[in-house]
Amino acid sequence: MPRDNIILRCTECSNENYITTKNKRNHPEKFEIKKFCSKCNKMTVHKEKK
């Protein structure tokens, strides 16, 4: 299966907050999205770990 689980990490505090899936065959680049970080207590950019 081309879909893999990925972990999203906050760019400011490096806290691993979210787990999601993505299709690596169609989107080989690193996933990046703005989400809420509970440690920073604000909206921050989260990037794919690794």
Z-matrix of the N, CA and C atoms (Angstrom, degrees):
N
C 1 1.455
C 2 1.527 1 110.55
N 3 1.317 2 116.79 1 135.67
C 4 1.471 3 118.47 2 -178.93
C 5 1.524 4 113.89 3 -78.14
N 6 1.350 5 119.19 4 -16.50
C 7 1.463 6 120.87 5 -179.79
C 8 1.519 7 111.03 6 -80.14
N 9 1.334 8 116.22 7 130.03
C 10 1.455 9 121.55 8 -179.39
C 11 1.521 10 109.76 9 -127.03
N 12 1.324 11 115.61 10 150.85
C 13 1.457 12 120.56 11 174.27
C 14 1.517 13 109.49 12 -76.02
N 15 1.325 14 115.81 13 138.91
C 16 1.461 15 120.48 14 176.67
C 17 1.532 16 108.53 15 -130.10
N 18 1.316 17 116.50 16 152.62
C 19 1.459 18 122.81 17 177.70
C 20 1.521 19 107.64 18 -108.40
N 21 1.332 20 115.50 19 132.95
C 22 1.457 21 120.89 20 179.08
C 23 1.517 22 109.48 21 -99.12
N 24 1.322 23 115.68 22 133.62
C 25 1.465 24 122.49 23 -176.78
C 26 1.522 25 109.57 24 -120.66
N 27 1.331 26 115.68 25 137.89
C 28 1.465 27 121.86 26 178.11
C 29 1.536 28 109.19 27 -67.54
N 30 1.323 29 116.11 28 136.87
C 31 1.467 30 119.52 29 -178.79
C 32 1.528 31 112.23 30 -78.31
N 33 1.337 32 118.23 31 -20.95
C 34 1.467 33 120.89 32 -177.56
C 35 1.522 34 113.01 33 -88.64
N 36 1.336 35 116.93 34 -44.55
C 37 1.469 36 118.71 35 -175.47
C 38 1.535 37 112.87 36 -113.66
N 39 1.321 38 118.44 37 -4.31
C 40 1.473 39 124.72 38 179.57
C 41 1.523 40 113.45 39 63.01
N 42 1.316 41 116.59 40 26.13
C 43 1.450 42 121.52 41 176.74
C 44 1.530 43 108.90 42 -84.09
N 45 1.327 44 117.41 43 133.10
C 46 1.465 45 121.95 44 179.55
C 47 1.525 46 108.46 45 -87.70
N 48 1.323 47 116.58 46 107.43
C 49 1.457 48 121.42 47 -170.13
C 50 1.521 49 115.15 48 -105.82
N 51 1.313 50 118.30 49 -36.24
C 52 1.458 51 121.05 50 -169.64
C 53 1.528 52 111.70 51 -128.83
N 54 1.340 53 114.53 52 151.01
C 55 1.464 54 122.11 53 172.88
C 56 1.520 55 107.03 54 -124.66
N 57 1.322 56 116.65 55 132.18
C 58 1.455 57 121.56 56 179.38
C 59 1.526 58 108.63 57 -146.46
N 60 1.326 59 117.06 58 -177.93
C 61 1.462 60 121.27 59 178.70
C 62 1.515 61 109.56 60 -122.40
N 63 1.318 62 114.93 61 156.73
C 64 1.463 63 119.70 62 173.49
C 65 1.511 64 109.08 63 -151.21
N 66 1.306 65 115.32 64 156.23
C 67 1.447 66 122.15 65 178.75
C 68 1.527 67 108.09 66 -90.53
N 69 1.318 68 116.82 67 105.91
C 70 1.468 69 121.02 68 -175.61
C 71 1.524 70 113.13 69 -72.85
N 72 1.308 71 116.77 70 -19.83
C 73 1.462 72 119.78 71 177.84
C 74 1.528 73 110.57 72 -71.39
N 75 1.337 74 117.54 73 -40.97
C 76 1.465 75 121.20 74 -178.85
C 77 1.522 76 113.34 75 -86.72
N 78 1.340 77 117.28 76 -27.45
C 79 1.471 78 121.80 77 -177.16
C 80 1.532 79 109.79 78 -132.17
N 81 1.312 80 118.25 79 80.85
C 82 1.472 81 120.08 80 -177.97
C 83 1.532 82 114.22 81 -74.09
N 84 1.341 83 118.19 82 -17.23
C 85 1.467 84 120.55 83 -179.20
C 86 1.527 85 110.19 84 -74.66
N 87 1.323 86 115.75 85 165.39
C 88 1.465 87 121.16 86 -178.94
C 89 1.521 88 110.52 87 -71.41
N 90 1.328 89 114.14 88 138.92
C 91 1.455 90 122.13 89 -178.58
C 92 1.521 91 109.62 90 -80.07
N 93 1.336 92 117.39 91 138.26
C 94 1.459 93 122.30 92 -178.73
C 95 1.528 94 108.53 93 -143.65
N 96 1.334 95 116.34 94 129.61
C 97 1.462 96 120.64 95 -178.06
C 98 1.528 97 109.39 96 -150.79
N 99 1.317 98 116.01 97 153.29
C 100 1.465 99 120.98 98 178.68
C 101 1.528 100 108.11 99 -92.66
N 102 1.338 101 116.54 100 120.47
C 103 1.455 102 122.63 101 -178.78
C 104 1.528 103 110.05 102 -139.68
N 105 1.335 104 115.63 103 169.58
C 106 1.453 105 121.00 104 -179.29
C 107 1.525 106 110.33 105 -81.90
N 108 1.331 107 116.58 106 132.62
C 109 1.462 108 122.55 107 175.59
C 110 1.525 109 108.22 108 -107.34
N 111 1.324 110 116.30 109 123.74
C 112 1.465 111 119.85 110 -177.60
C 113 1.530 112 112.45 111 -73.03
N 114 1.318 113 117.35 112 -26.80
C 115 1.463 114 120.15 113 178.78
C 116 1.536 115 111.15 114 -75.31
N 117 1.325 116 116.75 115 -43.16
C 118 1.470 117 121.33 116 177.53
C 119 1.523 118 111.37 117 -79.08
N 120 1.308 119 116.62 118 -21.68
C 121 1.464 120 124.22 119 -179.04
C 122 1.528 121 111.78 120 61.93
N 123 1.344 122 116.57 121 39.85
C 124 1.461 123 121.71 122 176.75
C 125 1.528 124 109.66 123 -161.47
N 126 1.314 125 115.79 124 172.34
C 127 1.453 126 121.47 125 177.02
C 128 1.528 127 109.09 126 -77.38
N 129 1.322 128 116.43 127 127.04
C 130 1.468 129 121.24 128 178.96
C 131 1.520 130 109.26 129 -136.68
N 132 1.308 131 115.69 130 166.85
C 133 1.459 132 121.36 131 176.27
C 134 1.520 133 108.87 132 -79.32
N 135 1.311 134 116.14 133 131.32
C 136 1.467 135 122.21 134 177.24
C 137 1.530 136 107.75 135 -114.60
N 138 1.330 137 115.59 136 132.41
C 139 1.463 138 120.87 137 179.96
C 140 1.513 139 110.02 138 -117.14
N 141 1.307 140 114.30 139 159.20
C 142 1.458 141 120.74 140 177.66
C 143 1.526 142 110.23 141 -66.61
N 144 1.320 143 115.31 142 134.94
C 145 1.465 144 121.15 143 179.98
C 146 1.516 145 109.61 144 -74.52
N 147 1.322 146 116.08 145 148.50
C 148 1.464 147 126.25 146 174.32
C 149 1.464 148 115.47 147 104.25
